[in-house]
Amino acid sequence: MSSIRLKPLNWHPYIEPVALAEATPEQLDAMKVTPSAKKVSNYVLTLAHDPESYVARTVLFNAIMYVEGGLARPDRELGALGASIVNGCKYCAVVHARRHAELTKNDDVVTALYLNKPEELGPRDAAIHAFASRLSAAPSEATAEDIAALREVGMNDVEIIDLIHAISIFGWANRLMHVLGYADNEK
């Protein structure tokens, strides 16, 4: 199977982002909780219109996706990727696919998912992806059997809760991105 290499997408907001040069002290202070040291994205600048909500969202997001201990970071990224695929958020799917491949130094999982060949995943990745897909499609339909499948591949309760958090935050984040803008390959 040939590897899939995903190029980053650009996200374009429907409302004008906060201009850094015109940001209020509260907006500038809120943006300090952004984990990226690379640049302040249009998404961040759009969310910064409401600094209090932005800080609450970002502190929660950082605690779920970047906390030390518990579920391994690549597994969190796989949960985010599975959720983003089901939720139709191309931007988040590409970001988290690339991050998963970067963390694992391997793009086999991403390739299998983008070629719609989940049967090529190893048992742990398959269980995480299946759970992320099911939880994203219909959260109220998750069952004890779904949790048992995660335990069968060696996940403990803390890891399962971390996975649920990662999947769930993307149920929200994907929808937020959809209504605030769109993604494409153009700058």
Backbone as ProteinMPNN parsed JSONL, in Angstrom:
{"seq_chain_A": "MSSIRLKPLNWHPYIEPVALAEATPEQLDAMKVTPSAKKVSNYVLTLAHDPESYVARTVLFNAIMYVEGGLARPDRELGALGASIVNGCKYCAVVHARRHAELTKNDDVVTALYLNKPEELGPRDAAIHAFASRLSAAPSEATAEDIAALREVGMNDVEIIDLIHAISIFGWANRLMHVLGYADNEK", "coords_chain_A": {"N_chain_A": [[0.86, -1.171, 0.0], [0.657, 2.146, -0.928], [1.948, 5.116, 0.62], [0.06, 7.737, 2.115], [0.432, 11.144, 1.986], [-0.379, 13.949, 3.541], [-1.097, 17.263, 2.74], [-0.968, 20.391, 4.472], [-4.02, 22.113, 5.247], [-5.707, 25.227, 4.682], [-7.48, 27.391, 6.818], [-10.331, 29.36, 6.6], [-11.947, 32.056, 7.976], [-15.404, 32.995, 8.403], [-16.1, 35.348, 9.6], [-14.458, 38.417, 10.259], [-11.229, 38.024, 11.535], [-9.735, 38.911, 14.728], [-7.585, 41.631, 14.536], [-4.218, 41.537, 15.228], [-2.744, 43.887, 15.782], [-4.742, 45.548, 16.606], [-5.894, 44.35, 18.758], [-7.44, 44.003, 21.95], [-6.168, 44.448, 25.325], [-7.197, 42.303, 26.851], [-7.836, 40.416, 24.875], [-5.291, 39.914, 23.791], [-4.027, 38.854, 26.057], [-5.582, 36.563, 26.438], [-4.858, 35.031, 24.218], [-2.416, 34.052, 24.939], [-2.605, 31.523, 26.022], [-2.532, 29.759, 23.983], [-1.222, 26.831, 22.588], [0.559, 26.661, 20.439], [3.69, 27.653, 19.298], [4.368, 28.645, 16.954], [2.719, 30.405, 15.307], [-0.002, 32.715, 15.548], [-3.017, 31.583, 14.692], [-5.624, 32.087, 12.174], [-7.918, 30.932, 13.161], [-7.584, 31.038, 15.971], [-7.47, 33.826, 16.195], [-10.025, 34.442, 15.4], [-11.611, 33.194, 17.364], [-10.755, 34.735, 19.484], [-12.328, 36.982, 19.597], [-14.097, 36.694, 21.644], [-12.694, 36.731, 24.429], [-12.88, 35.535, 27.019], [-14.379, 33.138, 26.651], [-12.688, 31.946, 24.808], [-10.348, 31.453, 26.331], [-11.365, 29.64, 28.249], [-12.103, 27.489, 26.561], [-9.606, 26.834, 25.424], [-7.93, 26.191, 27.588], [-9.246, 23.902, 28.518], [-9.059, 22.281, 26.185], [-6.224, 22.041, 25.963], [-5.694, 20.66, 28.355], [-6.909, 18.241, 27.826], [-5.709, 17.285, 25.42], [-2.905, 17.604, 25.677], [-1.944, 16.868, 28.183], [0.27, 15.377, 30.556], [0.93, 11.908, 31.066], [-1.442, 9.172, 31.447], [-3.4, 8.365, 28.606], [-1.494, 7.671, 25.716], [-0.032, 10.159, 23.644], [-0.096, 9.797, 20.725], [-2.336, 8.093, 20.557], [-4.371, 9.742, 21.497], [-4.382, 11.575, 19.429], [-5.189, 9.892, 17.36], [-7.797, 9.322, 18.194], [-8.866, 11.917, 17.952], [-8.543, 12.25, 15.2], [-10.201, 10.179, 14.18], [-12.712, 11.073, 15.123], [-12.871, 13.549, 13.797], [-12.93, 12.772, 11.116], [-15.399, 11.369, 10.968], [-17.077, 13.486, 11.695], [-16.783, 15.124, 9.562], [-14.88, 17.156, 9.368], [-12.572, 18.405, 7.568], [-10.28, 19.986, 7.925], [-9.437, 19.622, 10.67], [-9.123, 16.846, 10.588], [-6.961, 16.539, 8.825], [-4.951, 17.974, 10.222], [-4.692, 16.411, 12.582], [-4.165, 13.894, 11.586], [-1.678, 14.324, 10.381], [-0.256, 15.028, 12.683], [-0.415, 12.651, 14.166], [1.025, 10.901, 12.48], [3.493, 12.184, 12.594], [4.167, 11.953, 15.342], [4.297, 9.182, 15.655], [6.13, 8.586, 13.815], [5.461, 7.338, 11.47], [3.303, 6.636, 8.783], [1.393, 4.708, 8.319], [-1.07, 4.161, 9.666], [-2.574, 6.471, 9.156], [-2.622, 6.352, 6.364], [-4.066, 3.945, 5.969], [-6.555, 4.718, 7.038], [-7.291, 6.915, 5.41], [-7.473, 5.66, 2.986], [-9.653, 4.206, 3.406], [-9.409, 1.67, 4.658], [-9.697, 0.278, 7.25], [-9.34, -2.263, 8.202], [-6.693, -2.853, 7.956], [-5.405, -1.85, 10.109], [-3.565, -2.211, 13.188], [-4.503, -4.158, 16.14], [-4.899, -2.433, 18.491], [-4.973, 0.208, 17.413], [-7.114, -0.165, 15.662], [-9.215, -0.661, 17.468], [-9.317, 1.786, 18.846], [-9.897, 3.552, 16.729], [-12.379, 2.49, 15.841], [-13.944, 2.923, 18.123], [-13.791, 5.728, 18.321], [-15.094, 6.436, 15.966], [-17.667, 5.349, 16.362], [-18.497, 6.639, 18.749], [-18.492, 9.26, 17.863], [-20.379, 9.267, 15.821], [-22.82, 8.54, 17.038], [-23.164, 9.248, 20.066], [-24.83, 8.416, 22.225], [-25.232, 5.793, 21.727], [-23.075, 4.302, 22.489], [-21.706, 1.461, 24.105], [-21.328, -0.995, 26.773], [-19.922, -3.025, 25.612], [-18.368, -1.684, 23.754], [-16.527, -0.397, 25.409], [-15.388, -2.653, 26.558], [-14.06, -3.698, 24.328], [-11.969, -1.884, 24.08], [-10.616, -2.385, 26.452], [-9.794, -4.972, 25.91], [-7.644, -4.589, 24.217], [-5.758, -3.728, 25.905], [-6.165, -1.271, 27.183], [-6.504, 0.819, 30.04], [-8.717, 2.129, 32.639], [-8.153, 4.914, 33.017], [-6.894, 5.584, 30.593], [-8.997, 5.042, 28.834], [-10.902, 6.936, 29.629], [-9.444, 9.253, 29.008], [-9.342, 8.931, 26.217], [-12.081, 9.111, 25.581], [-12.493, 11.78, 26.327], [-10.799, 13.073, 24.406], [-12.033, 12.359, 21.973], [-14.572, 13.445, 22.389], [-14.093, 16.225, 22.756], [-13.479, 16.883, 20.199], [-15.88, 16.421, 18.923], [-17.176, 18.704, 19.613], [-15.284, 20.736, 18.877], [-14.947, 20.338, 16.097], [-17.477, 21.02, 15.128], [-17.604, 23.681, 15.895], [-15.584, 24.8, 14.295], [-16.74, 24.347, 11.775], [-18.968, 26.099, 11.674], [-17.79, 28.549, 11.923], [-16.061, 28.915, 9.788], [-14.277, 27.723, 6.855], [-12.336, 25.118, 5.243], [-9.641, 24.786, 2.924], [-7.308, 24.22, 0.188], [-6.222, 26.57, -0.585], [-4.545, 29.713, -0.115]], "CA_chain_A": [[0.0, 0.0, 0.0], [1.464, 3.365, -0.976], [1.671, 6.04, 1.713], [-0.66, 8.994, 1.912], [1.085, 12.294, 2.621], [-1.377, 15.015, 3.514], [-0.621, 18.647, 2.813], [-1.807, 21.194, 5.375], [-5.097, 22.917, 4.676], [-5.873, 26.572, 5.242], [-8.816, 27.634, 7.35], [-10.763, 30.722, 6.296], [-13.111, 32.399, 8.789], [-16.511, 33.746, 7.802], [-16.092, 36.689, 10.179], [-13.103, 38.987, 10.279], [-10.493, 37.726, 12.767], [-9.17, 40.038, 15.458], [-6.269, 42.053, 14.035], [-3.307, 41.602, 16.376], [-2.379, 45.284, 16.056], [-5.896, 46.228, 17.2], [-6.439, 43.517, 19.826], [-7.504, 44.585, 23.288], [-5.289, 43.741, 26.269], [-7.845, 41.043, 27.228], [-7.672, 39.489, 23.756], [-3.871, 39.533, 23.744], [-3.768, 37.993, 27.203], [-6.257, 35.284, 26.177], [-4.121, 34.272, 23.207], [-1.203, 33.482, 25.537], [-2.83, 30.118, 26.378], [-2.408, 28.973, 22.757], [-0.016, 25.998, 22.707], [1.463, 26.78, 19.296], [4.691, 28.71, 19.366], [4.675, 28.991, 15.563], [2.031, 31.635, 14.947], [-1.385, 32.794, 15.99], [-3.794, 31.252, 13.501], [-6.903, 32.773, 11.948], [-8.9, 30.315, 14.053], [-7.363, 31.666, 17.276], [-7.842, 35.24, 16.084], [-11.485, 34.502, 15.318], [-12.125, 32.87, 18.7], [-10.344, 35.792, 20.414], [-13.38, 38.0, 19.723], [-14.66, 36.481, 22.98], [-11.515, 36.228, 25.133], [-13.206, 34.667, 28.157], [-14.729, 31.82, 26.107], [-11.49, 31.389, 24.178], [-9.474, 30.922, 27.379], [-12.003, 28.44, 28.807], [-11.991, 26.453, 25.537], [-8.221, 26.444, 25.188], [-7.439, 25.521, 28.792], [-9.83, 22.561, 28.48], [-8.445, 21.575, 25.059], [-4.841, 21.722, 26.322], [-5.72, 19.639, 29.399], [-7.305, 16.969, 27.219], [-4.825, 16.796, 24.354], [-1.472, 17.73, 25.94], [-1.604, 16.512, 29.558], [1.23, 14.282, 30.746], [0.368, 10.712, 31.676], [-2.677, 8.657, 30.869], [-3.364, 7.876, 27.229], [-0.368, 8.159, 24.912], [-0.385, 11.255, 22.743], [-0.564, 9.334, 19.41], [-3.687, 7.552, 20.681], [-5.273, 10.903, 21.576], [-4.468, 12.115, 18.063], [-6.003, 8.96, 16.58], [-9.187, 9.593, 18.582], [-9.247, 13.195, 17.323], [-8.64, 11.997, 13.763], [-11.427, 9.406, 13.92], [-13.858, 11.964, 15.331], [-12.892, 14.577, 12.746], [-13.367, 12.135, 9.867], [-16.848, 11.139, 11.075], [-17.758, 14.783, 11.76], [-16.604, 15.829, 8.289], [-14.017, 18.329, 9.503], [-11.352, 18.129, 6.807], [-9.148, 20.698, 8.504], [-8.974, 18.912, 11.867], [-8.67, 15.51, 10.193], [-5.606, 16.658, 8.27], [-4.04, 18.376, 11.298], [-4.446, 15.326, 13.528], [-3.511, 12.816, 10.827], [-0.265, 14.707, 10.275], [0.343, 14.972, 14.012], [-0.272, 11.232, 14.507], [2.15, 10.379, 11.686], [4.711, 12.801, 13.128], [4.457, 11.384, 16.662], [4.629, 7.757, 15.535], [7.149, 8.478, 12.767], [4.933, 6.328, 10.568], [2.01, 7.08, 8.253], [0.572, 3.552, 7.956], [-2.422, 4.308, 10.212], [-3.217, 7.536, 8.38], [-2.839, 5.826, 5.022], [-5.173, 2.982, 6.033], [-7.824, 5.42, 7.26], [-7.631, 7.739, 4.254], [-7.831, 4.756, 1.884], [-10.823, 3.491, 3.908], [-9.01, 0.28, 4.881], [-9.431, 0.122, 8.681], [-8.945, -3.651, 8.48], [-5.235, -2.922, 7.931], [-4.886, -1.316, 11.363], [-3.282, -3.153, 14.259], [-5.647, -4.291, 17.05], [-5.128, -1.266, 19.35], [-5.41, 1.32, 16.565], [-8.45, -0.495, 15.152], [-10.176, -0.471, 18.553], [-9.435, 3.236, 19.084], [-10.607, 4.143, 15.59], [-13.78, 2.045, 15.859], [-14.621, 3.614, 19.213], [-13.914, 7.143, 17.944], [-16.129, 6.527, 14.924], [-18.979, 5.076, 16.965], [-18.833, 7.697, 19.703], [-18.743, 10.495, 17.107], [-21.603, 9.122, 15.017], [-24.006, 8.484, 17.899], [-22.626, 9.051, 21.419], [-25.749, 7.719, 23.129], [-25.261, 4.376, 21.385], [-21.897, 3.615, 23.016], [-22.137, 0.386, 24.994], [-20.315, -1.665, 27.588], [-19.1, -3.81, 24.677], [-17.383, -0.767, 23.174], [-15.49, -0.231, 26.426], [-14.717, -3.956, 26.671], [-13.147, -3.826, 23.179], [-10.777, -1.096, 24.409], [-9.89, -3.13, 27.493], [-9.195, -6.162, 25.277], [-6.37, -4.216, 23.594], [-4.843, -3.303, 26.954], [-6.408, 0.062, 27.742], [-7.052, 0.874, 31.395], [-9.799, 3.105, 32.797], [-7.66, 6.278, 32.796], [-6.696, 5.746, 29.149], [-10.322, 5.075, 28.191], [-11.486, 8.26, 29.91], [-8.699, 10.218, 28.188], [-9.803, 8.77, 24.835], [-13.434, 9.694, 25.507], [-12.313, 13.237, 26.33], [-10.236, 13.509, 23.116], [-13.076, 12.214, 20.953], [-15.669, 14.372, 22.695], [-13.722, 17.627, 22.504], [-13.541, 17.099, 18.756], [-17.288, 16.55, 18.557], [-17.459, 20.129, 19.796], [-14.358, 21.573, 18.108], [-15.259, 20.227, 14.666], [-18.693, 21.79, 14.842], [-17.255, 25.091, 16.037], [-14.852, 25.196, 13.081], [-17.661, 24.344, 10.634], [-19.84, 27.272, 11.619], [-16.991, 29.769, 11.899], [-15.272, 29.052, 8.58], [-14.128, 26.556, 5.97], [-10.957, 24.76, 4.939], [-9.288, 24.401, 1.557], [-5.869, 24.227, -0.097], [-5.791, 27.896, -1.062], [-4.153, 30.65, 0.949]], "C_chain_A": [[0.907, 1.235, 0.0], [1.003, 4.336, 0.109], [0.914, 7.27, 1.241], [0.125, 10.075, 2.65], [0.133, 13.482, 2.448], [-0.715, 16.382, 3.628], [-1.533, 19.422, 3.755], [-2.889, 21.942, 4.591], [-5.063, 24.299, 5.318], [-7.311, 26.706, 5.711], [-9.142, 29.104, 7.155], [-12.017, 31.05, 7.101], [-14.167, 33.163, 7.988], [-16.611, 35.155, 8.378], [-14.646, 37.156, 10.276], [-12.41, 38.649, 11.601], [-10.039, 39.019, 13.448], [-7.815, 40.37, 14.827], [-5.35, 42.213, 15.242], [-2.967, 43.04, 16.765], [-3.509, 46.051, 16.742], [-6.51, 45.455, 18.361], [-6.423, 44.252, 21.156], [-6.511, 43.855, 24.195], [-5.87, 42.378, 26.693], [-7.683, 39.995, 26.127], [-6.229, 39.008, 23.658], [-3.516, 38.579, 24.875], [-4.386, 36.613, 26.985], [-5.444, 34.425, 25.215], [-2.831, 33.657, 23.747], [-1.375, 32.019, 25.921], [-2.744, 29.195, 25.16], [-1.127, 28.161, 22.805], [0.986, 26.172, 21.571], [2.422, 27.945, 19.462], [5.015, 29.228, 17.966], [4.048, 30.309, 15.146], [0.624, 31.601, 15.524], [-2.24, 32.648, 14.736], [-5.041, 32.117, 13.366], [-7.988, 32.22, 12.859], [-8.8, 30.941, 15.445], [-7.821, 33.119, 17.244], [-9.353, 35.421, 15.968], [-12.093, 34.224, 16.69], [-11.812, 33.97, 19.712], [-11.34, 36.95, 20.48], [-14.04, 37.912, 21.098], [-13.554, 35.872, 23.846], [-11.83, 35.268, 26.283], [-13.557, 33.254, 27.683], [-13.516, 31.155, 25.475], [-10.562, 30.761, 25.223], [-10.07, 29.636, 27.95], [-11.864, 27.27, 27.834], [-10.559, 25.941, 25.434], [-7.614, 25.747, 26.398], [-7.969, 24.081, 28.823], [-9.179, 21.722, 27.38], [-7.024, 21.13, 25.406], [-4.788, 20.615, 27.375], [-6.078, 18.272, 28.832], [-6.241, 16.443, 26.26], [-3.344, 16.771, 24.738], [-1.042, 17.345, 27.35], [-0.599, 15.357, 29.575], [0.524, 13.111, 31.413], [-0.924, 10.288, 31.005], [-2.454, 8.125, 29.466], [-2.2, 8.497, 26.463], [-0.856, 9.192, 23.9], [-0.8, 10.766, 21.341], [-1.979, 8.753, 19.449], [-4.723, 8.662, 20.802], [-5.48, 11.49, 20.178], [-5.306, 11.205, 17.166], [-7.478, 9.118, 16.928], [-9.703, 10.872, 17.944], [-9.424, 13.023, 15.819], [-9.924, 11.242, 13.436], [-12.674, 10.265, 14.063], [-13.984, 12.964, 14.19], [-13.32, 14.011, 11.402], [-14.882, 11.95, 9.891], [-17.605, 12.462, 11.032], [-17.57, 15.618, 10.498], [-15.76, 17.078, 8.383], [-12.671, 18.032, 8.834], [-10.132, 18.769, 7.445], [-8.584, 19.937, 9.703], [-8.469, 17.518, 11.523], [-7.24, 15.574, 9.663], [-4.607, 17.029, 9.366], [-3.695, 17.177, 12.183], [-3.895, 14.079, 12.847], [-2.02, 13.099, 10.734], [0.432, 14.605, 11.63], [0.549, 13.518, 14.453], [0.93, 10.641, 13.771], [3.479, 10.921, 12.208], [5.121, 12.159, 14.455], [4.897, 9.924, 16.578], [5.763, 7.517, 14.549], [6.777, 7.397, 11.749], [3.578, 6.816, 10.058], [1.105, 5.922, 7.833], [-0.872, 3.685, 8.442], [-3.195, 5.345, 9.401], [-3.545, 7.043, 6.977], [-4.024, 4.867, 5.01], [-6.511, 3.701, 6.186], [-8.234, 6.241, 6.041], [-7.952, 6.904, 3.014], [-9.034, 3.893, 2.25], [-10.546, 1.988, 4.041], [-8.698, 0.057, 6.367], [-9.028, -1.305, 9.057], [-7.425, -3.825, 8.481], [-4.584, -2.348, 9.195], [-4.552, -2.456, 12.322], [-4.443, -3.162, 15.247], [-5.926, -3.054, 17.906], [-5.635, -0.081, 18.532], [-6.813, 1.078, 16.024], [-9.509, -0.26, 16.223], [-10.395, 1.016, 18.835], [-10.227, 3.889, 17.962], [-12.087, 3.755, 15.594], [-14.563, 2.775, 16.949], [-14.818, 5.093, 18.881], [-15.019, 7.325, 16.913], [-17.514, 6.357, 15.525], [-19.408, 6.206, 17.895], [-19.164, 8.999, 18.977], [-20.052, 10.428, 16.333], [-22.86, 9.179, 15.882], [-23.561, 8.214, 19.337], [-23.539, 8.236, 22.337], [-25.822, 6.225, 22.832], [-24.0, 3.628, 21.824], [-22.36, 2.614, 24.074], [-20.981, -0.128, 25.843], [-19.395, -2.499, 26.699], [-18.031, -2.935, 24.018], [-16.219, -0.558, 24.143], [-14.703, -1.533, 26.583], [-13.72, -4.149, 25.528], [-11.864, -3.03, 23.424], [-9.947, -1.806, 25.48], [-9.18, -4.346, 26.903], [-7.859, -5.852, 24.602], [-5.431, -3.557, 24.599], [-5.082, -1.934, 27.543], [-6.996, -0.033, 29.141], [-8.092, 1.994, 31.481], [-9.353, 4.536, 32.532], [-7.475, 6.537, 31.304], [-8.035, 5.841, 28.412], [-10.99, 6.428, 28.42], [-10.774, 9.331, 29.094], [-9.14, 10.145, 26.728], [-11.191, 9.372, 24.648], [-13.346, 11.215, 25.485], [-11.818, 13.74, 24.969], [-11.292, 13.444, 22.014], [-14.157, 13.27, 21.156], [-15.309, 15.825, 22.418], [-13.749, 17.914, 21.01], [-14.959, 17.063, 18.218], [-17.704, 18.015, 18.618], [-16.59, 20.991, 18.876], [-14.644, 21.522, 16.612], [-16.472, 21.072, 14.316], [-18.437, 23.289, 14.954], [-16.535, 25.587, 14.786], [-15.777, 25.293, 11.877], [-18.478, 25.626, 10.548], [-19.07, 28.581, 11.561], [-16.202, 29.966, 10.609], [-15.213, 27.784, 7.77], [-12.652, 26.349, 5.665], [-10.803, 24.433, 3.457], [-7.778, 24.465, 1.403], [-5.357, 25.597, -0.488], [-5.504, 28.811, 0.107], [-5.096, 31.792, 1.079]], "O_chain_A": [[1.812, 1.35, 0.827], [-0.174, 4.375, 0.468], [1.105, 7.765, 0.13], [0.442, 9.913, 3.828], [-0.112, 13.944, 1.334], [0.119, 16.617, 4.502], [-2.731, 19.147, 3.831], [-2.694, 22.342, 3.443], [-4.457, 24.495, 6.371], [-8.237, 26.199, 5.079], [-8.347, 29.981, 7.493], [-13.046, 30.396, 6.93], [-13.858, 33.873, 7.032], [-17.142, 36.056, 7.729], [-13.727, 36.342, 10.366], [-12.939, 38.951, 12.671], [-9.971, 40.077, 12.822], [-6.995, 39.478, 14.613], [-5.673, 42.947, 16.175], [-2.911, 43.367, 17.951], [-3.271, 47.076, 17.381], [-7.541, 45.864, 18.895], [-5.508, 45.023, 21.446], [-6.064, 42.758, 23.862], [-5.124, 41.414, 26.871], [-7.424, 38.825, 26.411], [-5.981, 37.818, 23.462], [-2.788, 37.608, 24.67], [-3.768, 35.602, 27.317], [-5.359, 33.21, 25.392], [-2.217, 32.826, 23.077], [-0.378, 31.328, 26.128], [-2.87, 27.978, 25.298], [-0.053, 28.717, 23.034], [2.162, 25.851, 21.742], [2.013, 29.074, 19.731], [5.832, 30.135, 17.806], [4.738, 31.22, 14.689], [0.138, 30.548, 15.936], [-2.19, 33.485, 13.835], [-5.459, 32.787, 14.311], [-8.879, 32.956, 13.284], [-9.812, 31.33, 16.028], [-8.486, 33.584, 18.169], [-9.893, 36.442, 16.392], [-12.992, 34.942, 17.127], [-12.534, 34.121, 20.698], [-11.206, 37.819, 21.341], [-14.484, 38.918, 21.649], [-13.475, 34.652, 23.987], [-11.11, 34.291, 26.488], [-13.077, 32.276, 28.256], [-13.336, 29.943, 25.592], [-10.05, 29.66, 25.018], [-9.357, 28.647, 28.117], [-11.535, 26.161, 28.257], [-10.337, 24.733, 25.364], [-6.851, 24.795, 26.235], [-7.221, 23.151, 29.122], [-8.791, 20.579, 27.62], [-6.659, 19.978, 25.173], [-3.936, 19.73, 27.3], [-5.592, 17.252, 29.321], [-5.913, 15.257, 26.299], [-2.589, 15.982, 24.17], [0.135, 17.487, 27.681], [-0.625, 14.479, 28.713], [-0.377, 13.304, 32.23], [-1.43, 10.965, 30.109], [-1.429, 7.505, 29.182], [-1.955, 9.699, 26.554], [-1.964, 9.091, 23.375], [-1.782, 11.278, 20.804], [-2.736, 8.9, 18.491], [-5.828, 8.542, 20.273], [-6.593, 11.851, 19.796], [-6.047, 11.688, 16.311], [-8.327, 9.055, 16.039], [-10.831, 10.92, 17.454], [-10.348, 13.585, 15.23], [-10.653, 11.621, 12.52], [-13.582, 10.199, 13.235], [-15.079, 13.195, 13.678], [-13.997, 14.69, 10.63], [-15.571, 12.329, 8.943], [-18.659, 12.552, 10.403], [-18.14, 16.703, 10.381], [-15.905, 17.98, 7.558], [-11.759, 17.484, 9.453], [-9.065, 18.157, 7.5], [-7.39, 19.641, 9.747], [-7.487, 17.056, 12.105], [-6.406, 14.743, 10.021], [-3.523, 16.45, 9.427], [-2.526, 16.956, 12.496], [-3.216, 13.282, 13.494], [-1.197, 12.218, 10.979], [1.573, 14.151, 11.714], [1.575, 13.193, 15.049], [1.757, 9.958, 14.375], [4.473, 10.197, 12.257], [6.297, 11.857, 14.661], [5.763, 9.485, 17.335], [6.293, 6.411, 14.446], [7.624, 6.659, 11.244], [2.788, 7.356, 10.833], [0.156, 6.124, 7.075], [-1.802, 3.354, 7.706], [-4.339, 5.112, 9.011], [-4.636, 7.296, 6.467], [-4.891, 4.962, 4.142], [-7.491, 3.335, 5.537], [-9.41, 6.258, 5.679], [-8.623, 7.381, 2.099], [-9.398, 2.972, 1.518], [-11.336, 1.153, 3.599], [-7.575, -0.309, 6.715], [-8.438, -1.525, 10.115], [-6.923, -4.842, 8.959], [-3.36, -2.36, 9.331], [-5.166, -3.522, 12.28], [-5.289, -2.269, 15.204], [-7.084, -2.658, 18.038], [-6.614, 0.563, 18.911], [-7.614, 2.008, 15.934], [-10.579, 0.275, 15.933], [-11.528, 1.452, 19.038], [-11.127, 4.689, 18.217], [-12.951, 4.604, 15.375], [-15.7, 3.194, 16.732], [-15.888, 5.648, 19.129], [-15.794, 8.278, 16.994], [-18.426, 7.13, 15.232], [-20.545, 6.673, 17.833], [-20.022, 9.759, 19.427], [-20.753, 11.432, 16.207], [-23.853, 9.798, 15.498], [-23.581, 7.066, 19.78], [-23.052, 7.446, 23.145], [-26.411, 5.47, 23.606], [-23.874, 2.434, 21.554], [-23.286, 2.886, 24.838], [-19.825, 0.25, 25.656], [-18.214, -2.659, 27.007], [-16.92, -3.396, 23.757], [-15.058, -0.545, 23.732], [-13.481, -1.506, 26.724], [-12.643, -4.707, 25.741], [-10.785, -3.46, 23.017], [-8.718, -1.82, 25.413], [-8.09, -4.708, 27.346], [-7.031, -6.747, 24.43], [-4.449, -2.916, 24.225], [-4.268, -1.468, 28.339], [-7.874, -0.857, 29.402], [-8.317, 2.717, 30.51], [-10.079, 5.3, 31.897], [-7.859, 7.596, 30.806], [-8.181, 6.628, 27.477], [-11.577, 6.996, 27.5], [-11.422, 10.222, 28.544], [-9.296, 11.176, 26.074], [-11.442, 10.067, 23.664], [-14.047, 11.866, 24.711], [-12.348, 14.714, 24.436], [-11.422, 14.374, 21.218], [-14.6, 13.908, 20.201], [-16.134, 16.578, 21.9], [-14.009, 19.043, 20.594], [-15.222, 17.623, 17.154], [-18.477, 18.497, 17.79], [-17.098, 21.869, 18.179], [-14.589, 22.547, 15.933], [-16.473, 21.767, 13.3], [-18.994, 24.075, 14.188], [-16.839, 26.665, 14.275], [-15.637, 26.195, 11.051], [-18.659, 26.176, 9.461], [-19.63, 29.613, 11.19], [-15.718, 31.068, 10.351], [-16.011, 26.869, 7.975], [-11.832, 27.257, 5.803], [-11.705, 23.883, 2.825], [-7.056, 24.73, 2.364], [-4.156, 25.763, -0.703], [-6.119, 28.712, 1.168], [-4.9, 32.661, 1.928]]}, "name": "protein", "num_of_chains": 1, "seq": "MSSIRLKPLNWHPYIEPVALAEATPEQLDAMKVTPSAKKVSNYVLTLAHDPESYVARTVLFNAIMYVEGGLARPDRELGALGASIVNGCKYCAVVHARRHAELTKNDDVVTALYLNKPEELGPRDAAIHAFASRLSAAPSEATAEDIAALREVGMNDVEIIDLIHAISIFGWANRLMHVLGYADNEK"}
